[in-house]
């Protein structure tokens, strides 16, 4: 099985919709997908759970497929969304100086794609 991790850095909804679309498509085609929210994308955490958000339906599908690996501790703290991430039981990632590292993915055979 192929392993791919999608690192989302950008904080705009249009970009993140594509992260979700690609993640769902690849997962449904049999690829092991993980999604990491890093950088400004961590500000979108509340949108994943807001029924009025354009991200909501895709995010809920991604959640059901268990695609989210977690969110960057340092960036979600800076963006003011770490408490929302904890409330939603998202993994808080800090293995690279407080940020979500890529090395463990690469060492485990994942291809890294960044957005």
N, C-alpha and C positions, 0 to 999 in steps of 0.2 A: 504494500500500500504506500502511496506517495503521501508525504507529510508537507504541509505548507502552513506558514504562520503569516498572517497579515498584520503588519504594524501600522496603525492609523495615527498620524501625527496632526493632520489638519483639522481645524475646528469648524469647518463649514459643513452644513447638513448635506449639501449636494455631493460632496466627496464621500462622506460617510455612508450615504445611501448606497454608493457603489461598493464600498467595503462589504456592506451587508449583502448586497446582491451577489457579488462574486463569492463571498463566503458560503452562502446558501447554495448557489449553483455548484460549486466545487464539492461541497459536502454531499449533496444529493447525487453527484456523479461518482462517489466512492472515495474521494480524497479526504484524508484526515486534516481538518482545518482547525486552526486556533486563531483567535482575534485578540490583539493586544491594543488597548487604548493608551496612547502616549501623547505627550505634548498637549497642544490645544484641543485635541479630540476629547480629552477628559472633561471638558466643559459641557459636552453633549450628554453626559450620563443621565441627567434628569429627563432629557428628551426621549430616551429609550423606554421610559415608563409613563410618558404623558400621552394619553389617548388622543389628544388633539395635535400631536406632533406628526409631521410627515415620516418620521423615523419609526414610529410606534409599531406598525404592523410587521415590518421587516425585522425590527429588533426583537419582537416577541417570537417570531419564527426562529431567529438565530438563537434565542435563549432556549427554546424548546429543543433545538438541535445541539445544545450545549457547546456552542462555538466560542464563547468568550473565555479566554484564558485569564484575563484580569486587566487591571488598570494600574498605571504608574503611580506610586505613592507620592513622589515629589511633585509631579505635575498636577495630580488631582488635588493635592494640598494647595498648590499655587492657584488653581482655578476655583477653589472653594467647593469642590464636589466630593471630597474624600468621605465625608459623613454619609452622603447619598450612596456612594459605592458600598460602604460598609453596611448600610441599612438594607441594600439590595443583595447582600451576600456575594458581591463580586470579589474575586481574589485581589488583594493589594500586593503589587509586585514591586520589589525593592532590591533585587539581587545585584544591581550595578550602581553602587554609590547612591542608593535611594531611588533609582529609576529601574524600569523593566529592561533587563539585559537580553541580548540576542544570542550570546554564546551557548547557553544550554540548549536552545533550539537547534543551532547549527551542529553542535556536538551530538545531537540526537537525530540527525539526518533530515532536518526540516529545511526547506527552501524558504527564504525570507523575502517577502514582498512588502514594500513600504508605500504608503499613501500620504 
